[in-house]
Amino acid sequence: MILRVVNHKFHYEMENLCRVFYPCESIRVLHDDEEGEDSLCVVTSLSETDKGYDIKVSFGDEMRECSTTDYDDCERRMAVLLFGMLCDFTGYTPKWGILTGVRPSKLMNTLISQMGEEKAVEYFTQKLLVTPQKTYLALSVAKAEEKIMGLSDEKSFSLYVSIPFCPTRCNYCSFVSHSIAQAKKLLPEYVEKLCEEIRVTAEIAGSLGLRLESVYWGGGTPTTLSAEQLERVCSEIEANFDLSFCREYTIEAGRADTVTPEKLDVIKRHAVTRISVNPQTFNDDVLVSIGRKHTVSDVIDVYTTAREKGFDNVNMDLIAGLTDDSYESFCRSVDKAVELMPENITLHTLALKRSSAIVTGGIDVESGETANKMLGYASEKFYSHGYVPYYMYRQSRSLGNLENVGWCKPGYECLYNIFMMEECHTILGVGAGAVIKLKEPYGRNIERIFNYKYPYEYISRFDTILERKQQISEFYAR
């Protein structure tokens, strides 16, 4: 697909909007007179006149146009024209309208601060063409996030621990994670380096007087580590970081085929307050289709064992739109999750990542309309059983441009998710693929420091990673 951009700087937003309707298409952006041909070609243009600005969008034989005197509104108006044209051409109307951003709730909070709640809601529905249902969702999440963001201040930070290993790679996944079969030999040295990085990071945080608010282990699958390795890393964190102010400590125990009673015992002995036991689906056939090696029964066994061992804050993930998952099958998964009554249920919309098997292999996926119907059923079910939405983000190429939402029983919000997504304080990341996000005290500036993605590179270039840590102190010294 070609997106031709003539005399304007709005190519990023127009490209994202085209991708909403054509998530698997390669989109080539051509500026002004650059040459290129494709059967799918969108032309967007802006011209200045003595009365203001003329905006034109064409697709195939159809062309639409409008005028405005306000340059600052040109991008939105162009998006509205393109959105309407692509809706008519594809027969699909995305529920988030022209809004393509990752954090709709953050925009909602910004608009509320500028114009009040009523006008912000009106802007979403009338200017951004978001449906009333999605607007209400954004408003609900914005209010929930605002309360939690208030827990953070200029001295706050969270710690992210990256364990980029998995038993297998799911067909929808594009994360840099390595199967244990291929990378098991790296684990001992990886854990050694990780513990050293934890010590160095803790020393820097302590010297700056930073206060640890939350800890989150992600990946990958953290419970691919052995019980002894989990013990080692947990002990290293407790020995080096001051956890007296820590409000929440999460470890993802996401894959049932990696969790044992011994590992749960290790986690329970330490400061961990929250775990994830992630089925993704309660349909065995779908688990096989996406490449998982465990069964629904395995998930329920792990969840039951976790409850027996005293874990009282458990998250479960579900995904709408998985390979071979019908609407009816998905609804049964939602029903089962609600029956088990975890404190958190995070509902994701399938994202079509370019390097995932589901895209490179040409595997069929559910349509945006079906995915939206799935989310609608889940939303009603969750509300009716006392869950509330507290956290939301969206991913590029998600089915139907739909959302991922964290639902919880009141009082069980995952603080780290909000601290990280809303960028209200510094995140210090350790491990391969981790990202340090430095939040300017009393300001909005964010700077990032990246660790090497691949475990073997993380190990072989570890000295460089430690050198980069010095940028943390330099940032806070400004």
N, C-alpha and C positions, 0 to 999 in steps of 0.2 A: 504494500500500500504506500502511496506517495501523499505526503502532506506538503503542499506548496504554500510558502509563506511570502507574501508580497508586502513590503513596506511597513512591517510592524515587528514588535519584539515579543509577541505573545505565543511563540512557537511551543514553549514548554507546556502551557496549559492546553493548547489545541491538540498537541500530540497525546497528552494524557486523556483527553476527552475522546479522541479517536480510539484509543486503546480500551476504553470502557466498552465500546461496541465490538471491537475486533481484538480481543485479548491475545489471540495466538498469531496474529499477523505481524510480520516484520514491517515497521513503519519507517520510511525513509523521508527525512525532512529536507526539502529543497528551498533555498532562499532566492527570491526574485527570479532571475533568468537562468538559474542552473538547469541543466538538461536532465531529463529523466522521464520514463513512461511506465505506466502501470494501468491495469484494468480498473483498479480502484484508485482514484485520484481526487483528493479534496483540495480546493483552492481557497485560501483565506487572504483577504486583502484589506488594507486601510489606506484611505487617501484624504488629504487635508483640503478643505474648501474654504471659501471666504466666509462661510456660515458655520464651520465646525469640521466634522469628520464624517466621511461616508465609509460604511463597513459592508463588505460583500463576502458571501460564502457560496461556493458552488460545489456540487457533487454530481458527476455525470452530466446530464442535460439540465439539471435544475440549479437555479441561482436564487439566493435570498439576500436582501439588503436592508439596511436601516441607517439612520443618521443620528448624530448627537453633537452637542456643543461641549460636552465634558470629556476630555481626553481620559481622565481617570476611570471613566465608566466604559471605555471602548472594549477592553478585554472581556468584561462580563457580557456585554451586548453581543460581541462576536461569538462567545461561547453559547449564548442562548440561541443564536441563529444556527450554529453547527449542531447543537443538541437536538433542536427540533427537526432538522433535516435528517439526521441519522436515526432518530426515533421513527420517522415516517418510512425511511428506506428499509430498516431492519425489522420493523414491527415490534420493537421492544423499547419500553420507557423505563430507564433506570430510576430507582426510587430515591436516589440521592441527587437527582437533578444534575446540574452542572458542577456540583461540588466534587472535586477529585482529591482533595487533601487527605492526609493520613489521619488527622485528628479533628473531626467535626466538633467534638465537645469543647476543644480549646478555642475554636473559632466562636462557638456559641458564647463561651464565657467572655471572650474579648468584646463581642457585640453587646452583650448585656452591660458590661462596664461602660460602653460608649453611649448606648441609646436606651437602656432599660430592657426588661424582659419581654414586654409586649412587642416592642419594635424589633427586637432581635428575632423573635419567632416569626414576625411578619416578613422580615428580610429573608429568612431561610425559605419560606414557602413561596413568596412572590418574586423575589429577585434571583434566588438560586434554584428555584423550581423543585425544592425538596418536598416530598410528600408530608402531610401532617403527621403520619405515624413515625417516620424517621426524624422529623423535627422534634417530636415529643421525646423520642429516645435520646437525641442529642441533648435536649434540655435536662432530662432526668440525670444523665451521666454527668453533665456539666456541674449540676448542683452537688452531686455526690463527691466529685473530684475536688471541688472548691473547699469542702470541709477538710479533706485529707491533706491537701496542699498546705493548709494553714498549720500543719504540724511541723513543717520544715522551716528552717531559717538559714542564715548565711554560714553557719558553722556545721550544718548537717551534711552527711554524705551516706551513700549506700555502697555495699560491696557486692560485686557480681563475680561469681566463680564459674569459669567455663570448663566443662568436661565434654570435649567434642568427639565422643565415641558412642556408637550405637551397636546393638546386636546385628541389625540389618538396616538397610536404607529403604524407607517407605517410598512408594512410587510418586508421591506428591512433594517430596522433600528436595530442597536444593541447598540445605545447610552444608557447611564444610564439616562433615562428621565422618568418622571412619568406623567401619565394622570391626568388631573385636577380632574376628577371624584374621583380618589383614593386619591389624595394628596392635595386637596383644603384646608383642615384644616391646613396644614403645611405652607401655603403661608404667612400669617401674620408674624409668628415668623421667617420664612426664610428671609423675607425682612428686619426685624429688625437686624438679625445677619449679613446679607449682608452689610447693611449700616454701621454697626460697623466695619466690616472688611475693608470697603472702607476707613473709617477714619484712622484706624491704618496703612493701606498700604500707604495712602497719606502722613502721618506723616513721615514714614520711607523714602519714596522717596524724600520728601522735605529735610530731614536732610542730605541726600547723595548728594544733588544738582543735581538730575536726571531731565531730560527734557522730558516731555510727548509729544510724536509724534503722537500717534493715540489711539483711543478708539474703542473697538469692543464688542458689546453684542451678545453672541451666546447661544446655548443651545443644545437640547430643542428649545423652541420657546419663546423668550423674551416677545412677546405680549400676552402671557397667563396671564401676570400680569394685574391687573385692571388699569384704567387710573390713579387712585389715587396712586397706588403702583409704576407705571412708573414715576409719578411726584416725588415721594419721592426719588427714587434711582437716577434719573437724577439730582435732586437738591443736593443730597448728594455728587455726583461726582463734580458738579460745585463749591460747597462750600469748598471742601477740596483739589482738585487738581488745579494746575496752568494750565489752558487751553490756555494760550496766545501763546504758541508755537505749539499747536495741529494742525496738518495738515489735519486730517480726523477723523470723529466720525460716526461710523456705528452702527445701531440697526437692527437686523434681525426681520422683520415683516413677517416671512415666511409663515405662515398659514393664508389663507384668513378668516377662521372661527374664528380667534382670533383678527382681526383688526376691529376697529370701528372708525368713524370720530373723536370721543372724544380722543381716544388714539393717532391718528395721530396729533391732535391739540397739545397734550402734547409734543410729540416728536419734533414737529416743533418749539415750544416755546423755546426749549433748544438748546444746541450747536450742535445737530445732523446734519451732512451734507450728510449722505448716508443711505439709507434703502434697505432691500431686500424684494421683494414680490415674493415668490417662487411658481410657479405653478407645477413644476416637469413634468407636461404633460398638454396639452390642449385637452385631451380626457376624457370625463366624465366617460366612462366605465373603463378606466385605473385607474382613481382616486378611483373608488369604489373598484377595485381589490387590490390596494395597501393599502386600509384602511383609505382613507381620507374622511372626512364628508362634504367637501365643493364641489362646482361645478366650472366649468370653468368660468361661468358667475360671480360667486363670486370673483374670482381672478381678472377678468377684471374690476369689479366694484371697488375693493380696489385700483387697479392700477390707475384707472381714478380719484378716489377721492384724492389719493396721489398727482397726478399731479395738480389737482385743488387747493390743499392746498400749492403748491409751491415747492414740492420736485423735485429737478432738477438733482439728481444723484441716480438712482434706478437700483438695480441688480435683475435679474430673474434667477432662477436655472431651468435647465432641466436635466433629467436623461435618458441615452440611455440604453435600455434593460429591462425596467420595465415589470412586469407581464401583459400579454395580450396586450402589445403594439407592433404592427407590424411595419415594416419598413415604410410603407406608412403613418400610423398614426403618427409615430414619425416625419416624414418629415413635416406633417401638423402642428405639434407643433412648430417645428423650424420656419416655415413660419409665424405662428401667433406671435411668440416672436419678430421676426424681424419687422413685421408690427407694433407692439406696440412701437418699438424703445427705449427700455431702454438703459441707458448708459453702463450697464454691462450685459452680459449673461454668466453665469457659466455653463459649460456643463460637467456633471459627467457621468462616466461609472458605471453601477450598480456593486456594490461590494457584494460578497456573504458572508456576515458576519455569523459566525458560530452560534451565538445565535439569529439570526433574524428568523422571521416566514417563510421567503421565503426559508430558508435552512432547518430548523427543521420540517417544514410542507411538505417538498418535492414538493414545487410549481415549475412548469416549468418556465424556464427563457430562454431568447434568447441566441443563440450561440455567440461565439466570432466573428465569421465571420459577422454575422448580425450586431452586435454592431459596428464593425469597419466600415461597410457600412454606418451605421447611422452617425458615427462621420465624415466620409468623406463627406456626404451630408451637414452636418451642417457647416463644415469647409469652403466649397465652398460658401455656402450661407452667412456666416458671412463676409468672405473676400470681397465678391461682394457688401456688404452693408456697408462697411467702418469700420468693427470691426477688431481689431488686437489681437493676443494672447499675454498675458503679464504675465501669472502665470500658473504654472502647477505642479501637483503632481500625484502620483499613489498610489493606495491602494492594499493591499494584497487581493487576490482572486477576483480581478475585472475581469469582463468578458473579455476574450482574452488578459489579462495582459495589458489592455488599460488604457488610461489616463483621468484625470480630468483637464480641461483647463478653465481659466478665459479669456473671450474675452471682449473687451471694445472699445468704441469710444476713439480715441487718446486723452490723457489728463485726462481720467477718470479711471485710474488704481486704484485698491484697494490697498493702501499702506500697510495696516495691513497684508493682505495675504502674501505679499512678506517679510515684516519684520519678520513675524512669521516663515514662511517656510524656509527662507534662514538663519535664526538665526543670523541676523546681529546686533541685540541689545536685551536687556533684555525684557522679557514679564512678567509683574506682573499680575497674575490671582487672581480673587476673586470669591467666590461662590463655591457651591458643584461641585466637579469634575474638578475644575480649576487647572491648572498646572503653577507654576512659573518656568520660564526658565531664569536662570541667565547667562548672557554673560560676560565673562571676558573682562574688558577694555584692549584694545591693544593686545588681544589674542584671541584664538579660543575655549578655554575651556567653556563648558556648564554644569551647574549643575541644577538639578530640585528639586522642593519642591512640594509635592502633597497634595491637599486638599482631604478630604473624599469625596467619590463619591455620596453617597446617601444623599438626603436632611435631613432625620431624623438623620443620623449619623453626618452630618455637624452641625446640631443644637445641638445634645446631647454632642458632643465632641469639641465644638467650642473653648474652652480654649486651647486645644492642637493646634488647627489651629493658634491661635494668638501666641502661644509660638514658633511655627515653623517660623513665620515671622521674628524672630530675626536673623535667618540664612541669611537673605538678607544683613543686615548690616555687619555681620561677613564675608560674601563673599567679599564685597567691601573693607573691612579693610585689606585684605591680601596683 
